[in-house]
Amino acid sequence: MVRHSRITLRHLLAACSLLLPAAAFAASPDSSNAAKSNARDEPTPLVIAHRGASGYVPEHTLASYALAILQGADYIEPDLVMTRDGQLVARHDNELGLTTDVADHPEFADRKRTQEVDGVSLTGWFSEDFTLAELKTLRAIERIPDIRPGNARMDGSLEIPTLQEIIDLVKTMQLSERRRIGLYIETKHSTHFQQLGLAMERPLVRTLHRNGYAGRNAPVYIQSFEVDNLKTLSRLTQLRLVQLFGGGQPYDQQVRGSDLTYAKMATADGLKAIARYAAGVGPEKSYIIPRDANGNLGEPTDFVPNAHAAGLKVHPYTFRAENTFLPTNLRNGDEPSERGDIEADIRAYLDAGIDGLFIDQPDIAVKVRAQAE
């Protein structure tokens, strides 16, 4: 099994290197029959590859996105941060130490510093201190090597992709796969980048529109944990927007002195307010089915029916196959990295009425969806 995995990943890397040059000649998203399908024709539940197929390949790399597409994901999810020269690149955090080999580059040792990001003090290397050319000298590493040691075998072999490179990959694979493949983009640290003069909303919309992604039927969602940047985006584009839910308070609301919290936003009235600027919501899974005192799944809340009553799609995050992420009663033994009964976890949320899900192993969700049809 390990030998087969290595061959597959090697072939995947080779395929990515071949696909990108071909993407320059790929049709725009609106020119293929697959891309012309209406948003109403999308599968249910929608399978969204969380940071790509990040359960198998280091996150936010072209290999991770390509594997997710080959596994049948409907959408891939790039998280976006800004570079010093205003380029959009895919990283979950603007701090680069967790997912790149920047610490092994002595030429960047003096870039390490401490700053506050979204109200939290962080020490490391930050995307806004690097040009795109400098970031291209770095290579991705696995975020959680103790849980995913197989992924760590690829450390040092994969670049940090730009948004345009991701779009080019999707365009090309959309043609070869003969189906619609979507982008589910998250804007990271919006207020932080605005304060640095690196606001990403307009560059993001320009890039998407330039590539033919426009209107509510385009295969694009844009999501954020903040509120005001989604409202700004709603004035810049008709692309579908999604309000994410975390814990506590959205950072932009904290900065402006608002008393708006995620808990208030999760009420029936709060969801109706979100529907004025967004097409969907992305709650952490416990908003839908909380766990009990023993760590097992409890009973569903009224979040999904209230969201649907407001006209919102519900796409919770994040489904992961390893024991450490699963409810206690769905784990397989005591080893944190062992795969548990993620299929049962997914089915419980499907029964609760969700419209889509973020998952690190998209092939599993595709299989569960097929079994439910």
Number of C-alpha atoms within 10 A of each C-alpha: 5 8 7 8 12 14 10 13 18 12 12 18 18 12 13 18 12 11 19 21 14 13 18 14 11 20 16 18 26 16 11 17 12 16 23 15 16 13 14 8 8 14 12 15 19 20 26 32 34 30 28 31 30 26 25 22 29 31 30 30 26 27 28 27 29 23 26 30 25 14 18 20 27 25 27 29 27 28 24 25 29 29 22 17 13 17 20 23 24 27 26 20 17 23 19 20 19 17 22 24 17 24 16 11 10 9 9 13 13 8 14 17 11 12 14 10 17 16 11 8 9 14 14 17 24 23 21 19 16 18 15 21 10 13 19 14 12 21 18 26 26 26 18 14 15 12 18 19 13 18 21 19 15 18 19 14 12 22 18 22 20 23 21 15 18 21 20 24 23 28 27 22 22 21 18 9 14 13 17 24 24 24 22 24 23 24 23 22 23 26 21 18 18 13 9 10 11 20 19 22 16 13 15 19 19 13 15 19 14 11 17 14 23 19 13 16 17 22 25 23 20 24 25 23 25 23 21 17 20 23 15 13 20 16 10 13 18 15 22 22 27 28 24 21 24 17 11 12 19 22 22 20 16 16 11 8 9 12 10 16 18 17 14 14 17 21 15 18 14 18 24 20 13 24 20 12 20 26 20 26 24 23 25 19 19 15 19 22 20 17 17 12 8 10 13 15 19 15 13 18 14 15 20 26 17 18 24 18 13 20 17 22 20 26 24 24 20 17 23 24 22 21 23 17 17 22 20 18 14 21 20 16 12 10 13 16 18 15 18 24 17 23 16 12 18 20 15 16 19 18 9 18 16 23 20 22 26 27 27 25 26 31 20 20 28 18 13 17 19 9 8 8 6
